[in-house]
Structures are given as C-alpha cells and as structure tokens.
Amino acid sequence: MKNTYKSIIYIAAAITAASCAKTVNEGTNVAEKRYLDAWIEVNHNGLKATWNGEERTDGNGIYIFDEVAGDGKEVNDKGYAIVEYRTYDLNGNITSYTDSETAKQLGEYSPATYYGPTVWLTIDETIQAGLQNAINGMKVGGKKKVLIPSWLMTYSSYGSVGEYLKHSSDYSDTIYEFTVTDFTDSIDVWQNNKIKEYIKEEYGDEKAFSNDTTGFYIRHRETVPEGAEEFPKDTSIYINYTGKLLNGLVFDTTSERVAKDNDIYDAGRTYSPVKINWAESFSELTMGTDGSSVIAGFAYTLWKMRYNPDDSVWKDKATGIFYSPLGYGYSGSGSSIPGYSPLIFEIEIVDEPEE
C-alpha cells in the first residue's frame, strides 16, 4: 500500500510538473497518455515506447519490460499463435489468465473450466493492435512482458497516434505476460495433427481410428458383427455419451457416475439416456423430445454407428474425435470448450429407459 501510495503521489507530481512547464493544447484523451507517461517515468524510468522494434516518441508504441527469445517457428500476421498468458492492470492486479495455478491462487478454480494454451488469430484487426505488434516476429518458445497503452488495445488499425488516442477511453492500459507455445499457418491442419498425436499416444497406433472425412476419426469399441446395418431413417434410439477435450477435461455426460468422478455433477440435472431422432442425413439428426439440433461431429459419429437386426442384445459403442469446424468452431462453448478445440465423444447405444 505504501509503495502504491507513493507512486500515485509521484505520478500526480510528474503530471503537475509537466503541465506547469508549458501550456498544452490537449486533444482527445491526451490526458490519459500523459498519465501513462508519468506512470512509466515513476515505475520504469528510462523505458521507451517501441513499434516494430523502433523507438517512438509520439505515443504510438508499446513498452517491452522483459523478453526471452524463442527458437521455434516465427510468428507472422497471417496465422494462429497458441499462447499462455496473464494480464494485469497498472496496479498489478491479475485481470485474466490461462493457467490453473493462477485460478487456484485467486480462489477461482473450477474443475469444469478449461485451463491451458489459447489461440490468437494474428491477422490484422482480429487481435488488438498493440498485442499484434508485440507478438509478430516472435518465435515459438519466446516470452514477453509488455505494456499496451489503452489506445493500442483497439482491434482497429489507424494511421496516426491521434486517431488511436480517440479510442483510449474504450479500453484500459493492459500489461501482458505471455509465452508462445506454438504457431501454425493452418489451424485445421494443426488440430488434425493434435488429434493424430492423441490417438497415437492413447492407443499406440494412429490407425486405431478410421478416417473417412476431413477432421473426423471414429473407433468402434467392440467388433461390429457381420450383418450390422445403418439405422432406418424413421427410427429413434437411446444413447449415453460423454464429451471431453484432448486434455481429458470432461465437459458433458449423461452418466451421473462420470459427472461425479470428474467434479462436474449438477444436482439439478437428470442423468439418463437421451433420445436420438434419426433422419434422412446425419445433419438432420436431432436429440430429445424437443428435437434439439446437435453439432456436426457428434451427429456424424452417431451416423457411423450400427445396429444388428439379427441380435437385439448387441449395442454399438463408438468414440468419435473431430476438429472444431465439426464442433464449436472459433468461438468454443462456455468456459469448458475453448475456440478451435477438437472434441471427443464416447457414445453407447442403450435400451430405451423404462418410465
């Protein structure tokens, strides 16, 4: 508290001194720039703003506190960087993060939340202007701690610091501490490689799953008997399922036991088999009595499952793994499924539950 109080006094004094030195005809939000300049002077005396590695004196720059070079693939502005990060405000408060240890330290940890690397699309105006400048040119394995002024936290590109400053009130000065863990020019190829790595690691053989369409893999957990057929188009079946990420995080299940084992049990939910309504194509499959739609990869897994008209006892069980275009795409779903995330669904056909 004492250091914070002193910094506030020093910053106030620095701003006052600067304003007494000469009269300034301030434009839009220039006062915010003067405050940040004073904060830098007090806390990081002598540190200069840079842009594309060159010193800038007009305010159109970011402040690099610390940097560790990587030795992997170089990040450019036409791909996808996979990163781990923390962000802070100017008072040192953590405002966002990707790791579970920080969540535990802050008392915010939840077993149903995904913690781990996230994907930053580095193409212009899809990432904050200052952050894009900070990450472009880094190499995989590299680390940086940077301060991005509020006017450079915009997702838009402008031609001058004056134009950027008009938007400073829309955002906050933000300190980013991040590590680039991977970079790819094609997020779809990257996801497919991650799926293949997972299959090889978990099953010992990349060919343990069949792959008949881009980004989709399936494995029947029991031998499908001769004579097994596709389900009739006008039928309905019942299934149990569990959905999870490649890191093992279970985000949904119809099994109470699985929910409890993975600390995602919800006492307000009924755990029981769900109805699947068959159709003319996999994209038309629906779930439940209300006919809710399902994501494409889940539906395609069901579509590849079979029944045996000669054996009513046999029930197919399958695991489907698929990339995000067949799942929740770039946006993900809730706190459990990040954007660009491959998904795993373990599905078992069961008898219709008794009323």
Sequence and secondary structure as in RCSB ss.txt:
>XXXX:A:sequence
MKNTYKSIIYIAAAITAASCAKTVNEGTNVAEKRYLDAWIEVNHNGLKATWNGEERTDGNGIYIFDEVAGDGKEV
NDKGYAIVEYRTYDLNGNITSYTDSETAKQLGEYSPATYYGPTVWLTIDETIQAGLQNAINGMKVGGKKKVLIPS
WLMTYSSYGSVGEYLKHSSDYSDTIYEFTVTDFTDSIDVWQNNKIKEYIKEEYGDEKAFSNDTTGFYIRHRETVP
EGAEEFPKDTSIYINYTGKLLNGLVFDTTSERVAKDNDIYDAGRTYSPVKINWAESFSELTMGTDGSSVIAGFAY
TLWKMRYNPDDSVWKDKATGIFYSPLGYGYSGSGSSIPGYSPLIFEIEIVDEPEE
>XXXX:A:secstr
 HHHHHHHHHHHHHHHHHHHHS     TTHHHHHHHHHHHHHHSTT  EEETTEEESSS  BEEEEEE   S B 
 TTSEEEEEEEEE TT  EEEES HHHHHHTT   TTS  S EEEE STTSS HHHHHHHTT BTT EEEEEE G
GGS SS  SSHHHHHTTGGGS  EEEEEEEEEEES HHHHHHHHHHHHHHHHHS GGGSEEEETTEEEEESS   
TT B   TT EEEEEEEEEETT  EEEES HHHHHHTT   TTS    EEEE  SSGGG EETTTTEE  HHHHH
HHHT  B TT SS   EEEEEE GGGTTTTT BTTTB TT  EEEEEEEE     
